[in-house]
Amino acid sequence: MRVLVTGGAGYIGQVLVPDLVRQGHQVTVFDALWFGSDGLDPLVGPSLHIVKGDIRDGDAVRRVLDRGFDAVVHLAAMSNDPTSDLDPDLTRLVNREAMEDVFVASKAAGVARLVYASSASVYGIKDTHDVTEDLELNPITLYARYKAEGEELLAGLVDDRFAAVSVRAATVCGYSPRLRLDLTINILTAAAVRTGRIKVFGGTQMRPNIHVADLADVYGVLLTAPREQIQGKAFNVSTRNASVLELAELVRDTVDPAVAIDIVDTFDHRSYHLSAAKLERELGYTPKRSLEEAVQGVRDALLDGRVPEPDHPKHRNIVWMNTNPELWRR
C-alpha cells in the first residue's frame, strides 16, 4: 500500500513507520519535524519519503495527498494535555481545524482508508469498572475534546469509498528513537535509573498503558483488516490497567529493587480502567509486549548511550515548545 503518515516523525511514528516499511508498504511522512527525524533518516529511499510541512498549511497537505495514497494514518497533533493547554489557539488550529482539513482532503483525493489517532482520554472520568467503546464520550480537557470531535467528523465522512477507524489508545510507553520522557512509565523509569528515587503523585488512580511497539502493530492491523471489520468503528488499545503506585512498583522491581518510592498528594484524581476486549474479539489482536518490557527498553536506552542527553528539552514536549516558540508561533 501507499501510506501517508502525518506526524510520522513523532514518538509513535518513529516506531510505526519502520514497521510499515518492513512490511512492504511505500510510506510518506508529512511532519513539521519539530523534534527531528533521526530515527527515520537511515530508511529514506524508494520505500520512505519524508516531507517537511506544517499540518496547518492546508495547501501543503493537499499537494502531498495529490501524490496518491491508498491510506492515511493521522498522528499529527498537539499530543497531550500540557502542550494543548500551552496555546489553546494553536491547539484548535492543529487538533481541530487542520485535522478536519486532513480528513476532508484525504477523502477528496481518493484515499480509501484513514486511521485516526484518537485517545482513551475521550471518555473522561468513568465510574464503571471497564470502559468500553460503547460508553458515552465525556472529554474533560481541550486535548480530549478535539480528539472526540475528530471521531464525530469522521463518522460524517465515511461511505462506500472512504473507510475510517479511530484508535483510542491508552498512555503509551517504551522506547522510541524519538524518545519522550514525559509519559508516566517513561518518567518513572528515567527517575529510577538516574536518581534511584521515584515520586508518585497520589497513587491510587488507575491508568491503562500500552507499549509503543504494540500500538504500532495495531495501526498495521487496521491498515490491512477487511473493510467491514473496521468501517466507522473505534477500538480501545491497552496492555494493562494498574494504579500509579503499582506502576511505580513495577518500575522499581524492573530497574532496581533498591529504588525508593516517595508518595505525595495530588489534585489529579482522574482514574479509569480501559477494556481492550473488542480489539481482541473483532480483530484478533492482543498485545505482545509487557509493561516490564517497556521499562526495560527505556532503561537500556538510558544506560547504553542511545539517550546521550536525557535532560534535553526535546524529550519533554511542553519544555521543548516553551524553549523553542519559533517552531510553532506564526
Secondary structure, DSSP 4 states (H G I P E B T S, - for coil): -EEEEETTTSTTHHHHHHHHHHTT-EEEEEE--TT--TTTGGG-BTTEEEEE--TT-HHHHHHHHTT--SEEEE--S--SHHHHHH-HHHHIIIIIIIHHHHHHHHHHTT--EEEEE--GGGG-S--SSSB-TTSPP---SHHHHHHHHHHHHHHTT-BTTBEEEEEEE-EEES--SS--S-SHHHHHHHHHHHHSEEEEESS--EEEEEEHHHHHHHHHHHHHS-HHHHTTEEEEE-SEEEEHHHHHHHHHHHH-TT-EEEEE--S------B--HHHHHHH-----S-HHHHHHHHHHHHHTTSSS-TTSGGGSHHHHHHH-GGGT--
